[in-house]
Amino acid sequence: MNSPRHTLQREVVLQEIFRIQGHATADMIYDRIHASYPSISRATVYRNLKILVGQGKVIRINVPDGADYFEAKKQDHYHIKCNCCGRIFDASLPYMPRLLEMEQAADKDFELFTCKILFEGHCPDCKENHSKLTK
């Protein structure tokens, strides 16, 4: 199958993700792009995010019970979702690339391709605000 052709819209989406330097939902990315490029539709942003994920240039962070987040592809790492404010952070935990190999060895009936782990908790800001409210 041929890879999708490179378009100006796709480049705009990719550059916006690089500018964000963090995690953003498709709607957040669209809002930022739409301010400068009002002719780019929400559907165009969503479609190009899907293509960029497929090309390995962007990663999708699947968030149960919430919108998925996207970020520029960088070294493998885990994420933490704050259950209070909903923001996504990079976890400062060591990445375990052998985890997928261990899972593959444990369950020979499946061919595993990826393992996605999302930790949940309270970010430092929410933790501090919560402790102020309970004093």
NORSUL-V430605 format. One record per backbone hydrogen bond with DSSP energy under -1.0 kcal/mol. CO is the residue of the C=O (numbers start at 1). NH is the residue of the N-H. If there is no record, write none. Layout:
BEGIN
co:CO nh:NH
co:CO nh:NH
END
This chain:
BEGIN
co:7 nh:11
co:8 nh:12
co:9 nh:13
co:10 nh:14
co:11 nh:15
co:12 nh:16
co:13 nh:17
co:14 nh:18
co:15 nh:19
co:16 nh:20
co:17 nh:21
co:24 nh:70
co:25 nh:29
co:26 nh:30
co:27 nh:31
co:28 nh:32
co:29 nh:33
co:30 nh:34
co:31 nh:35
co:33 nh:36
co:33 nh:37
co:37 nh:40
co:41 nh:45
co:42 nh:46
co:43 nh:47
co:44 nh:48
co:45 nh:49
co:46 nh:50
co:47 nh:51
co:48 nh:52
co:49 nh:53
co:50 nh:54
co:51 nh:55
co:52 nh:57
co:52 nh:58
co:53 nh:56
co:57 nh:73
co:59 nh:71
co:61 nh:69
co:63 nh:66
co:69 nh:61
co:70 nh:24
co:71 nh:59
co:78 nh:91
co:79 nh:119
co:80 nh:89
co:81 nh:121
co:82 nh:86
co:87 nh:82
co:89 nh:80
co:96 nh:99
co:98 nh:102
co:99 nh:103
co:100 nh:104
co:101 nh:105
co:102 nh:106
co:103 nh:107
co:107 nh:110
co:117 nh:79
co:119 nh:81
co:121 nh:83
co:123 nh:127
co:124 nh:128
co:125 nh:129
co:126 nh:130
co:127 nh:131
co:128 nh:132
co:129 nh:133
co:130 nh:134
END
